[in-house]
Amino acid sequence: MRGGQGAARAPVIQFTNCRILRGGALLREDLWVRGGRILDPEKLFFEERRVADEQRDCGGCILAPGFIDVQINGGFGVDFSQASEDVGSGVALVARRILSHGVTSFCPTLVTSPLEVYHKVLPQIPVKSGGPHGAGVLGVHLEGPFISREKRGAHPEAHLRSFEADAFQDVLATYGGLDNVRIVTLAPELGHSQEVIRALTALGICVSLGHSVADLGTAEEAVQSGATFITHLFNAMLPFHHRDPGIVGLLTSDRLPAGRRIFYGMIADGIHTNPAALRIAHRAHPKGLVLVTDAVPALGLGNGRHTLGQQEVEVDGLTAYVAGTNTLSGSIAPMDTCVRHFLQATGMWPGSRLQEVASAGEGGANQQGAGTQSDWPWSHSTQGWGPVRL
């Protein structure tokens, strides 16, 4: 229940002994929630003459906005890029398990796949609200197949595609429809890509630039056409060069449309991105940074051989490779681990990072004020930032 008479009849829950984010600081205050909405306790008492129906002791934990993972390929043995008759049950399992890592909404991500996989899987992953049953599904992230062969990474070369002359119709034929799609990653240097970017953004779909050999000028043109995101910055793109910084240069470009902010995903798992690179990106463009896991189906399973779509993946310790190669194949780190590593690498204190997450996550509205939606995990305080629970 989110509002109206149903919410008014819902029990009032008072969270005590917690730290909450307000004005960039972590304050020790109680938090009052009813029907998924934050309450002003003074109005509750003086206008409604009500007190809490239930109190929950947070044990000194941080009550923080829930994490959003916009790039996760699966986990706990579930592979989003493999077709089955019951894709939904696998998505539900991942949605349930990632709650314990603080993720309250996510974009199931499909890597480059045969057309029949897209046609069978996509209709089975609808947008879905989150709750105690699991994290919400924001829409699917399609990473490929319209990407660079040179920078394909773990994507199977046999299924990569370029845009045909009637480019957007080619996109529709490839995916079989875009009803449940939220993000599309593509390489902007491909022919007809600007036409596709404009068509996708007109439908409200976020276009992300990645797995690409684009120079800065091509990347800037893509942003001018409507692209707003970069897929796992530094990975699967040309390295930064002082004469042409490539896609990385978008972080400080002065050729972006007025008022347009570019966002960029970063995998802060301690494997994909050196701590110094994390610091460089964050200091160059802190408001655009979005932590992603890029987690593969092996998340939570340990060493051994697993799948990622059409590829076989081998996990050794903290690293996943395409089997028989030294090519990284996504991450096996959950989101709370990535957040912890990011904080250690940048030297930030939790409150300042939470402020950025809260400001960017809901357009600046999710600031733990009365009337906003409560979609937050608890963050244990034993090591400053650690495992989370709902």
URRA-V864376 format. One line per field, one symbol per residue. phi: phi as a letter, one per 30 degrees, with the letter a starting at -180 (. if undefined). psi: psi as a letter, one per 20 degrees, with the letter a starting at -180 (. if undefined). burial: # if it has 24 or more other C-alpha atoms within 12 Angstrom, else .. A space follows every 50 residues. Layout:
phi=???
psi=???
burial=???
//
This chain:
phi=.clidddddddcccdchbcbdbiibccdbdbcbbhicdcddddeddcchb bddacbddiiddcbeddcccbbdklhjccdccdadbdeddddddeddded cidcaaceccdebdeddedddedcbddbdcledlddcdkdcccjcdbddd cdidddddcdbcddecdddddddddikbecccbbcbcdddeiddddeddd ddcicdcccahbcdddeddddddddkdbbbdgeichaddebddadieedd dbdccdeeidcccbdbcccicdbdeddeddddddaddcdbdbchdcedei cjdkcbcbidcccccbicbcbdeibcddbibccddddddddddddcidce dddddddddddbiiddchcejddcbbdccdcdbiaaecbc
psi=piaahghhiqqppoprlrpqppkjqoqoqqppqpkjqqqohghgghhilq rphpppoikjrpoqqqqpojnoiaqkipoijpqrimhhhgghgghghihi jjpiqroppprprqhhgghhggijmrppqrahhrqqoirqoonrjmrphh khcjpphhjqqrprgmghhggghghjqjhjphqpproiiqpjhhgggggg hhjjpppqprmqkqrgggghhghhiiqjqppmqhplrqqpqhhnibhhih hjqjkqqpipppqpqpoliighpqhhhggggghhmhiipopqhkqrhipj haqapaqnciqppppodjqpqppjrkpqmarjprghgggghggghijqqh ghhhggghghhkkjhmklrpirpomqrpoqjhkgpbqqq.
burial=...........#####.#####...#..#############......... .#.....#.#########################..##.########### ###############.############.##..################. #######.#####...##..#..##.######################## #...####################################....###### ###..#....#############.#.######..################ ##..###########..#####....####################.#.# #.#########....####.##########....######
//
